[in-house]
């Protein structure tokens, strides 16, 4: 074979090897880059998922808290404690430092019912009511707002005019009205407590409640202790005492 032809073949082989080496290198580099990219993407996904989980946990806690508030408001509505319902709603969602805590749709509905019932029973509309309800007018539906404005249009106009012209006196009036309402609520709670009879009370404690003296007492005396059955016809209940301590309540 001529020498020139041999040299050409060698050059062709070297060129082919160079091309193959380059292709292998590029392929290897590409695989490495892809693997690095995939790893970075996986790390970002893990980070994003962690953040989403943390955010979901916070939102879940808020949701659970909102649902618990809803349950307590349902109980207040059932007890017809409409002012307590409104106050509880305000403290939970309006005055709460956590502004991301939002009431459920059911809670807003119950809030409107409480305001409506409260206004229906109210004989006047004072500074306390105005300040209490004005905190969250946006969640009051049109029917409730219309009821307030129709029942107390003069009161509202006078309050707004007075606040505009006498802000300091208005604040003082509101503070006094708030204190008066809180005192009334405290008295109501104390009065309700007098009607409560529970296991563990002494006979003296029961007599101090609004239940008073029983209609009849059936007593059993043994060598060990004294048992008594107190009959309350008005409440249709029987109280059972063992050595002066209330141990059972029977309907």
WOHUKA-V447596 format. One line per field, one symbol per residue. ss: DSSP state (H for helix, E for strand, C for the rest). A space follows every 50 residues. Layout:
# WOHUKA-V447596
ss: ???
This chain:
# WOHUKA-V447596
ss: CCHHHHHHHHHHHHHHHHHHHHHHHHHHHHHHHHHHHHHHHHHHHHHHHH HHHHHHHHHHHHHHHHHHHHHHHHHHHHCCCHHHHHHHHHHHHHCCCCCC CCCCHHHHHHHHHHHHHHHHHCCCCCHHHHHHHHCCHHHCCHHHHHHHHH HCHHHHHHHHHHHHHCHHHHHHHHHHHHHHHHHHHHHHHHHHHHCCCCCC CEHHHHHHCCCCCCCEEEEEECCCCEEEEEEECCCCEEEEEECCEEEEEE C
